[in-house]
Amino acid sequence: MTIDDVLLETEEKMLKTEEHMVHQFHGVRTGKASPSLVENVMVEAYGSHMRLKELATITAPEARMLVVQPFDQANIKAIEKGIQGAGLGLNPAVQGRFLRIVLPDLSTERRHEFVKICKRMSEEGRVAIRNERRQALEALKKVKNDGGVSEDEVKTTEAEIQKLTDQYILRLDQHLAVKEKEILTV
């Protein structure tokens, strides 16, 4: 492994961490309906637990409404039970061949709870970024010990790794600020 490989791998892992956190943020409710709010709800169907997006089409025809249309009508009760048990505060109504979920208005307390959840997700992202930095520095030491790399190159690369870490943590903070504003906007 070379110094360039270490840097490239580190940046790829940090980018994946950022993308994961952004994807998690999509599951946190704001005031608007979004299919990502319920797509990862686990539903017991066909003798195992499956994600809702694997069992149904999820659409948002209105700003505060989701419609879930199962691929197999036999799963409609299981989907209803899964959504109710997901702890999202949603109550689906079965209407023929689909479920309609009307999103209630968020109270101020509930909005602040969602902000806390997002801050926790962001902190988990920061920890993951720092872990990537630690792993990169360990890999860099291994490259140094294997030889062929000068002390100056190691120091320069360590500075680049720290710069990457700072850059990705800043990006996580920016995503958090946008999501926080989105949640608190009435």
Buried (B, 14 or more C-beta within 10 A) or exposed (E): EEBEEBBEBBBEBBBEBBEBBBEBBBBBBBBEBBBBBBBBBEBBBEEEEBBBBEBBEBBBEEEEEBBBBBEEEEBBEBBBEBBBEBEBEBEBEEEEEBBBBEBEEBEEEBBEBBBEBBEEBBEBBBEBBEEBBEBBBEBBEEBBEEEEBEEEBBEEBBEBBEEBBEEBBEBBEEBBEEBBEBBBEE
